[in-house]
Amino acid sequence: MDSPVDPQFGRCRYFVIVDDATGQVETVDNAANREALQGAGTQSARTLLDRGVQVVISGHVGPKAFSALQTGGAQIFQGASGSVREAIAAYKAGKLSAASRPDAGGRWR
């Protein structure tokens, strides 16, 4: 929870999934998607959607990942920074706005 938010959604090192109802925290290694030659964003989106994630907080999300997350029904909040804990607190305090479009180009590294 004290690790910094990775600015890249699809190629981040880990996902931190927090169950808002129970407070349970799960860390999911994203190594397979991080090292993918292509499709890292869409595969990362699938990883989260398969786990029932409904809200994604990230530094930046590219167009294909954004589309996959939206299609899967997830809300996307971009521009997060600081620690994971701080980003979640900002979301809960209403300091982050839901994104209506991606804010990073494809193949961003």
LUMLO-871913 format. One record per atom (N, C-alpha, C): residue in one letter; residue number from 1; atom name; x, y, z. Coordinates in pm, whole numbers, plus 50000, padded with zeros to 5 digits. Example, Ala and Ser with C-alpha at 12.3 -4.5 7.8 and 13.67 -1.06 7.14 Angstrom:
REM LUMLO-871913
SITE|gufi|lumpa|timi|X|Y|Z
SITE|a|1|N|51319|49431|50780
SITE|a|1|CA|51230|49550|50780
SITE|a|1|C|51320|49670|50780
SITE|s|2|N|51285|49775|50708
SITE|s|2|CA|51367|49894|50714
SITE|s|2|C|51290|50003|50787
***
This chain:
REM LUMLO-871913
SITE|gufi|lumpa|timi|X|Y|Z
SITE|m|1|N|50082|49879|50000
SITE|m|1|CA|50000|50000|50000
SITE|m|1|C|50087|50127|50000
SITE|d|2|N|50210|50114|50045
SITE|d|2|CA|50297|50232|50049
SITE|d|2|C|50386|50244|49925
SITE|s|3|N|50374|50151|49832
SITE|s|3|CA|50448|50159|49707
SITE|s|3|C|50391|50270|49620
SITE|p|4|N|50474|50330|49536
SITE|p|4|CA|50423|50437|49448
SITE|p|4|C|50331|50380|49339
SITE|v|5|N|50236|50460|49299
SITE|v|5|CA|50149|50425|49187
SITE|v|5|C|50235|50426|49061
SITE|d|6|N|50228|50320|48983
SITE|d|6|CA|50302|50313|48857
SITE|d|6|C|50229|50400|48755
SITE|p|7|N|50299|50484|48682
SITE|p|7|CA|50230|50569|48585
SITE|p|7|C|50173|50492|48465
SITE|q|8|N|50221|50370|48441
SITE|q|8|CA|50176|50291|48326
SITE|q|8|C|50081|50181|48370
SITE|f|9|N|49961|50181|48321
SITE|f|9|CA|49865|50078|48359
SITE|f|9|C|49906|49939|48311
SITE|g|10|N|49916|49920|48182
SITE|g|10|CA|49936|49786|48125
SITE|g|10|C|50069|49722|48157
SITE|r|11|N|50171|49802|48183
SITE|r|11|CA|50304|49748|48209
SITE|r|11|C|50349|49772|48353
SITE|c|12|N|50254|49793|48441
SITE|c|12|CA|50291|49810|48582
SITE|c|12|C|50345|49678|48637
SITE|r|13|N|50419|49686|48745
SITE|r|13|CA|50480|49567|48804
SITE|r|13|C|50374|49481|48874
SITE|y|14|N|50285|49544|48949
SITE|y|14|CA|50181|49473|49025
SITE|y|14|C|50052|49551|49019
SITE|f|15|N|49942|49481|49041
SITE|f|15|CA|49812|49544|49067
SITE|f|15|C|49782|49524|49214
SITE|v|16|N|49728|49624|49276
SITE|v|16|CA|49681|49613|49414
SITE|v|16|C|49529|49623|49408
SITE|i|17|N|49463|49516|49447
SITE|i|17|CA|49317|49512|49444
SITE|i|17|C|49267|49521|49587
SITE|v|18|N|49183|49621|49612
SITE|v|18|CA|49129|49643|49745
SITE|v|18|C|48978|49620|49740
SITE|d|19|N|48931|49532|49825
SITE|d|19|CA|48787|49509|49839
SITE|d|19|C|48734|49617|49931
SITE|d|20|N|48657|49710|49875
SITE|d|20|CA|48608|49824|49952
SITE|d|20|C|48518|49781|50068
SITE|a|21|N|48446|49672|50052
SITE|a|21|CA|48353|49627|50156
SITE|a|21|C|48426|49564|50275
SITE|t|22|N|48531|49486|50247
SITE|t|22|CA|48598|49413|50355
SITE|t|22|C|48734|49471|50392
SITE|g|23|N|48791|49554|50303
SITE|g|23|CA|48924|49608|50328
SITE|g|23|C|49036|49513|50292
SITE|q|24|N|49000|49393|50242
SITE|q|24|CA|49101|49295|50203
SITE|q|24|C|49183|49348|50087
SITE|v|25|N|49313|49322|50092
SITE|v|25|CA|49405|49367|49988
SITE|v|25|C|49468|49245|49922
SITE|e|26|N|49467|49244|49790
SITE|e|26|CA|49530|49138|49711
SITE|e|26|C|49629|49203|49617
SITE|t|27|N|49749|49146|49610
SITE|t|27|CA|49850|49193|49516
SITE|t|27|C|49862|49091|49404
SITE|v|28|N|49853|49139|49280
SITE|v|28|CA|49858|49051|49164
SITE|v|28|C|49981|49088|49080
SITE|d|29|N|50071|48993|49063
SITE|d|29|CA|50191|49014|48982
SITE|d|29|C|50149|49030|48835
SITE|n|30|N|50203|49130|48768
SITE|n|30|CA|50168|49157|48629
SITE|n|30|C|50284|49125|48535
SITE|a|31|N|50375|49036|48576
SITE|a|31|CA|50495|49007|48498
SITE|a|31|C|50464|48961|48356
SITE|a|32|N|50368|48874|48339
SITE|a|32|CA|50336|48822|48205
SITE|a|32|C|50293|48934|48111
SITE|n|33|N|50213|49025|48160
SITE|n|33|CA|50165|49135|48075
SITE|n|33|C|50273|49242|48058
SITE|r|34|N|50350|49267|48161
SITE|r|34|CA|50455|49369|48157
SITE|r|34|C|50557|49338|48049
SITE|e|35|N|50587|49210|48030
SITE|e|35|CA|50689|49169|47933
SITE|e|35|C|50631|49138|47794
SITE|a|36|N|50502|49151|47776
SITE|a|36|CA|50440|49119|47646
SITE|a|36|C|50492|49212|47537
SITE|l|37|N|50512|49156|47418
SITE|l|37|CA|50556|49238|47306
SITE|l|37|C|50446|49333|47261
SITE|q|38|N|50321|49290|47273
SITE|q|38|CA|50208|49374|47240
SITE|q|38|C|50088|49327|47321
SITE|g|39|N|49989|49413|47335
SITE|g|39|CA|49866|49376|47404
SITE|g|39|C|49874|49381|47556
SITE|a|40|N|49977|49446|47611
SITE|a|40|CA|49992|49450|47756
SITE|a|40|C|49871|49516|47823
SITE|g|41|N|49823|49625|47766
SITE|g|41|CA|49711|49696|47825
SITE|g|41|C|49582|49617|47825
SITE|t|42|N|49550|49555|47712
SITE|t|42|CA|49425|49479|47705
SITE|t|42|C|49432|49353|47791
SITE|q|43|N|49548|49290|47796
SITE|q|43|CA|49562|49171|47882
SITE|q|43|C|49558|49209|48030
SITE|s|44|N|49614|49323|48063
SITE|s|44|CA|49607|49371|48201
SITE|s|44|C|49463|49404|48239
SITE|a|45|N|49391|49464|48145
SITE|a|45|CA|49249|49493|48169
SITE|a|45|C|49173|49363|48194
SITE|r|46|N|49199|49260|48114
SITE|r|46|CA|49133|49131|48130
SITE|r|46|C|49166|49070|48267
SITE|t|47|N|49290|49082|48309
SITE|t|47|CA|49331|49031|48441
SITE|t|47|C|49244|49091|48551
SITE|l|48|N|49223|49221|48545
SITE|l|48|CA|49144|49288|48649
SITE|l|48|C|48996|49258|48635
SITE|l|49|N|48944|49261|48514
SITE|l|49|CA|48802|49234|48494
SITE|l|49|C|48766|49092|48535
SITE|d|50|N|48856|48998|48510
SITE|d|50|CA|48831|48858|48550
SITE|d|50|C|48824|48844|48702
SITE|r|51|N|48882|48939|48773
SITE|r|51|CA|48878|48938|48920
SITE|r|51|C|48764|49024|48974
SITE|g|52|N|48681|49077|48885
SITE|g|52|CA|48564|49154|48928
SITE|g|52|C|48592|49298|48965
SITE|v|53|N|48707|49350|48924
SITE|v|53|CA|48741|49489|48956
SITE|v|53|C|48642|49583|48887
SITE|q|54|N|48592|49679|48962
SITE|q|54|CA|48494|49774|48909
SITE|q|54|C|48548|49916|48896
SITE|v|55|N|48657|49945|48967
SITE|v|55|CA|48720|50077|48963
SITE|v|55|C|48869|50057|48943
SITE|v|56|N|48926|50130|48847
SITE|v|56|CA|49070|50124|48821
SITE|v|56|C|49127|50263|48845
SITE|i|57|N|49227|50270|48931
SITE|i|57|CA|49297|50395|48959
SITE|i|57|C|49438|50377|48907
SITE|s|58|N|49482|50466|48819
SITE|s|58|CA|49612|50451|48756
SITE|s|58|C|49673|50587|48726
SITE|g|59|N|49801|50585|48692
SITE|g|59|CA|49865|50707|48646
SITE|g|59|C|49812|50744|48509
SITE|h|60|N|49828|50650|48415
SITE|h|60|CA|49782|50672|48277
SITE|h|60|C|49730|50540|48220
SITE|v|61|N|49634|50550|48129
SITE|v|61|CA|49576|50433|48063
SITE|v|61|C|49571|50461|47914
SITE|g|62|N|49625|50369|47835
SITE|g|62|CA|49625|50383|47689
SITE|g|62|C|49490|50350|47628
SITE|p|63|N|49474|50375|47498
SITE|p|63|CA|49344|50362|47432
SITE|p|63|C|49285|50221|47430
SITE|k|64|N|49365|50119|47404
SITE|k|64|CA|49311|49983|47397
SITE|k|64|C|49273|49932|47534
SITE|a|65|N|49356|49959|47633
SITE|a|65|CA|49324|49920|47771
SITE|a|65|C|49201|49994|47819
SITE|f|66|N|49193|50123|47787
SITE|f|66|CA|49078|50204|47827
SITE|f|66|C|48949|50146|47771
SITE|s|67|N|48953|50113|47643
SITE|s|67|CA|48836|50056|47577
SITE|s|67|C|48797|49923|47640
SITE|a|68|N|48896|49837|47666
SITE|a|68|CA|48867|49707|47727
SITE|a|68|C|48807|49722|47866
SITE|l|69|N|48862|49814|47945
SITE|l|69|CA|48808|49836|48080
SITE|l|69|C|48666|49891|48074
SITE|q|70|N|48644|49988|47986
SITE|q|70|CA|48509|50045|47971
SITE|q|70|C|48409|49940|47926
SITE|t|71|N|48446|49860|47828
SITE|t|71|CA|48358|49755|47778
SITE|t|71|C|48324|49656|47889
SITE|g|72|N|48420|49632|47978
SITE|g|72|CA|48399|49541|48091
SITE|g|72|C|48324|49604|48206
SITE|g|73|N|48290|49732|48195
SITE|g|73|CA|48210|49799|48297
SITE|g|73|C|48288|49865|48410
SITE|a|74|N|48419|49873|48396
SITE|a|74|CA|48500|49936|48501
SITE|a|74|C|48504|50088|48483
SITE|q|75|N|48503|50160|48593
SITE|q|75|CA|48526|50304|48592
SITE|q|75|C|48676|50325|48598
SITE|i|76|N|48726|50427|48529
SITE|i|76|CA|48870|50451|48521
SITE|i|76|C|48900|50590|48575
SITE|f|77|N|48998|50595|48665
SITE|f|77|CA|49044|50720|48723
SITE|f|77|C|49192|50731|48693
SITE|q|78|N|49232|50831|48613
SITE|q|78|CA|49370|50850|48571
SITE|q|78|C|49433|50967|48645
SITE|g|79|N|49563|50977|48634
SITE|g|79|CA|49634|51089|48695
SITE|g|79|C|49670|51068|48840
SITE|a|80|N|49653|50945|48889
SITE|a|80|CA|49687|50916|49028
SITE|a|80|C|49839|50921|49046
SITE|s|81|N|49881|50965|49163
SITE|s|81|CA|50023|50968|49195
SITE|s|81|C|50040|50946|49344
SITE|g|82|N|50163|50945|49387
SITE|g|82|CA|50190|50917|49528
SITE|g|82|C|50184|50768|49553
SITE|s|83|N|50159|50731|49677
SITE|s|83|CA|50150|50589|49711
SITE|s|83|C|50013|50534|49674
SITE|v|84|N|50004|50402|49671
SITE|v|84|CA|49876|50337|49646
SITE|v|84|C|49775|50382|49752
SITE|r|85|N|49818|50385|49876
SITE|r|85|CA|49732|50429|49986
SITE|r|85|C|49679|50571|49962
SITE|e|86|N|49768|50660|49919
SITE|e|86|CA|49728|50800|49893
SITE|e|86|C|49632|50809|49775
SITE|a|87|N|49655|50730|49672
SITE|a|87|CA|49566|50731|49556
SITE|a|87|C|49426|50682|49594
SITE|i|88|N|49419|50578|49675
SITE|i|88|CA|49289|50527|49720
SITE|i|88|C|49219|50630|49807
SITE|a|89|N|49294|50696|49894
SITE|a|89|CA|49236|50801|49979
SITE|a|89|C|49182|50916|49895
SITE|a|90|N|49256|50954|49791
SITE|a|90|CA|49211|51061|49702
SITE|a|90|C|49082|51021|49630
SITE|y|91|N|49075|50897|49586
SITE|y|91|CA|48953|50846|49521
SITE|y|91|C|48835|50851|49618
SITE|k|92|N|48855|50799|49739
SITE|k|92|CA|48746|50795|49837
SITE|k|92|C|48701|50935|49879
SITE|a|93|N|48793|51031|49874
SITE|a|93|CA|48761|51169|49911
SITE|a|93|C|48700|51247|49795
SITE|g|94|N|48684|51181|49680
SITE|g|94|CA|48625|51248|49564
SITE|g|94|C|48720|51343|49493
SITE|k|95|N|48851|51324|49514
SITE|k|95|CA|48950|51413|49454
SITE|k|95|C|48994|51368|49315
SITE|l|96|N|48951|51250|49274
SITE|l|96|CA|48981|51201|49139
SITE|l|96|C|48851|51198|49059
SITE|s|97|N|48860|51236|48934
SITE|s|97|CA|48742|51235|48847
SITE|s|97|C|48748|51115|48753
SITE|a|98|N|48631|51058|48726
SITE|a|98|CA|48624|50948|48630
SITE|a|98|C|48668|50999|48493
SITE|a|99|N|48748|50919|48426
SITE|a|99|CA|48800|50957|48294
SITE|a|99|C|48698|50923|48185
SITE|s|100|N|48695|51006|48085
SITE|s|100|CA|48605|50982|47972
SITE|s|100|C|48681|50938|47847
SITE|r|101|N|48814|50941|47855
SITE|r|101|CA|48898|50899|47742
SITE|r|101|C|49037|50865|47792
SITE|p|102|N|49113|50790|47715
SITE|p|102|CA|49250|50757|47755
SITE|p|102|C|49337|50882|47756
SITE|d|103|N|49441|50881|47837
SITE|d|103|CA|49530|50997|47842
SITE|d|103|C|49673|50962|47802
SITE|a|104|N|49692|50844|47744
SITE|a|104|CA|49824|50803|47696
SITE|a|104|C|49808|50735|47562
SITE|g|105|N|49907|50752|47478
SITE|g|105|CA|49903|50684|47348
SITE|g|105|C|49938|50537|47362
SITE|g|106|N|49913|50461|47258
SITE|g|106|CA|49950|50321|47259
SITE|g|106|C|50101|50305|47258
SITE|r|107|N|50148|50190|47307
SITE|r|107|CA|50292|50154|47309
SITE|r|107|C|50374|50256|47387
SITE|w|108|N|50315|50312|47492
SITE|w|108|CA|50384|50409|47575
SITE|w|108|C|50476|50336|47671
SITE|r|109|N|50601|50375|47678
SITE|r|109|CA|50698|50314|47771
SITE|r|109|C|50777|50421|47838
***
